[in-house]
Amino acid sequence: MKGLTPKQRLFVTEYTKDLNATAAARRAGYSKKTADRIGPELLGKTGVAGAIAVKTAAQLARAEITAQDVVNELACIARSKASWFVDERGNLIEPAKLSPEAAAALVGWDVVRRNITSGDGQTDEVIRIKRWNKVEALKLLAQRFGLLDERAQIEVVGPKLEILLSCAPACGDRAG
């Protein structure tokens, strides 16, 4: 962080806490009135951006997480299938016995006790699994690898993925 002012060094430290430039500028002692302008301006300075990159790399090293780790986890979620969670008889596999890939796609599970009694008089229990959002994982991977036209707008709406392509420059002013 050589070459930075004390306020800029403090900004770097504060920014790497939550990645909020305006809040980091305020916490670093910049004026509350101008923090929304100063924060992004500081991010554009080569020295500040370099110091943030170094500090972020150190944080990742301490957490022992690489960019490839993130891609691998997202890929597990994106490739996940319902069949990963059931055995050959169609019974849900106990979470502790799932493959590493299936476990990566799993948020958690609930045990639901239903008041339906079977012939033996026991209350029925059902395990309900919760998976990470597959569509969101696909969206993040597509963005990471530039798989979509840069003009594409991607919006996740519940379980549905909408990709809106802007083709005005390529298509001309055709209507319809």
Summary of the structure (lengths in Angstrom):
residues: 176
radius of gyration: 24.1
end to end distance: 55.8
largest distance: 77.3
contacts: 406
relative contact order: 0.08
helix: 50%
strand: 19%
